[in-house]
Amino acid sequence: MDGRLPLFGFTLQKGEIEVFELTATTKGTVEWVIALALVVGGESQSIEVTNHGQPFRTTGFVSPHGYRVEAGTDHWVECTGTPPTCGTTSVPPVELRYS
């Protein structure tokens, strides 16, 4: 890694699955990937998680509505309120950009 301390660590047995739900917020527009440092069978490995080969993009804006992809799904849903409550009906993704 690049000198940063790991946030956490744990062990999975062969065949076990771990699911992470990530939330990203920003005041601008950022692109990001997830870098995983693993030890598999005693060998160090690095895996980069991307959005179909491209960085994930997060754009911050003020709105009473938000959108997210819930864990275990492959579609966007609309979220409203504080704390946010998310619907179950798919909504088309939109590409938001600051000018």
C-alpha positions, 0 to 999 in steps of 0.5 A: 500500500502507499503508507496508509494504515488499513481501516480494518482486517478480517479472515474469510474461509474458502467459499465465504462471501463478504458484502460491503455497502459504501457511501460516498459524498462530496462537495464537488465531483470526484472519480475514485476506485477501491483498492483492496490489499489481500492475502490469499493462500499466504500470497499478497494480492492487490485488486482494484474495484472499478465501475466496469473498468472506469472509475466511479464518479460522485457528484455532490449537489443540494437536492431533496432527492438522492439516488443510490444502488442498493447492496445486492442490486444492479439498478438505481433507486430514488431516496428522499428525506432525512434520514434517507428512505429509498424506494424500490422502483428502478429509476434511470441513471443520470450523469451529473456534472458540474460546469 
